[in-house]
Amino acid sequence: MTKRKGTDCQLLEFGAKRIQSGTVGVLSSSLMSMPQAPFQARRRKRSGKAAGMSVNSDDQLASDEAPPRALALADATVLADWLRRQLSLADSMAARDPKPPNARIAAVLALLYPRDGAPYLLFTRRSSRLQAHRGEISFPGGSRDPDDSSLAATALREAWEEIHLVSDQVEILGTLPSLFTVVSNFWVTPMVGWLPPGLPPLRPNPHEVEEIIEAPVAALADPSIFHEETWVRAGVARSVHFYDYGPYRIWGLTGYILSTLLALLPPDR
């Protein structure tokens, strides 16, 4: 793990920059306050009896309940079913109130869908016309509007505005832990969505999005494309997660959300 120090090392609020000639420049952006380790769902304990034997917790044989990791990475429906179970357990752990209380509230959509049966995730490359975070890679999302009934509604509305994704068939599997972006004062909650029919034709809003990026989860879960660095700013050390997927570098907030989601994959067996 590499440590960097200096005021030029700032974390990206929404994520990434396209790699050119094998190098990536550091863009002006915002620092994040985040959990110290990737999120892992915790199982609720229960008691009961089966075949005359006492059962104290469903923690036992938990790994046997999970599908093989290779199967989950090859079959989108298997992965969606697994994440639905994990996120239903984790949903109550996701913070609801912004911290600090005066933070602006936002939500992003990590959309899972099948392509040729395999699970994919959707990202966007932000328009170069934007004043902030131009050209960066992100999940669709943005600020909550007063008329949004929920943060899920925020994420789905933003997805419609950015890429014209119709939300009728999107199932929200659950939420990941919220993150605070220090400089821009956003409290961001990631929503994990599932689109069983697959991705329909999309139309990027040219004022917001320059490119739609489809990435197989199996490729994103390849440990060879991941590395982690520790960056220090104002005396505070923060972990920065990087994924070099093809010509793209996913990092900052988007990289950390991706790490949190991939941490929920079934274990290798």
Buried (B, 14 or more C-beta within 10 A) or exposed (E): EEEBEEEEBBBBBBBBBBBEEEEBEBBEBBBBBBEEEBBEBEBEEEEEEEEEEEEEEBEEEEEEEBBBBEEBBBBBEBBBBBBBBBBEEBBEEBEEEBEEEEBEBBBBBBBBBBEEEBBBBBBBBBBEEBEEBBBBBBBBBBEBEEEBEEBBBBBBBBBBBBBBBEBEBBBBBBBBBBBBBBEBEBBBBBBBBBBEEEBEEBEBEEEBBBBBBEBBBBBBBEEEBBBEBBBBBEEEEBBBBBBBBEEBBBBBBBBBBBBBBBBBBBEEE
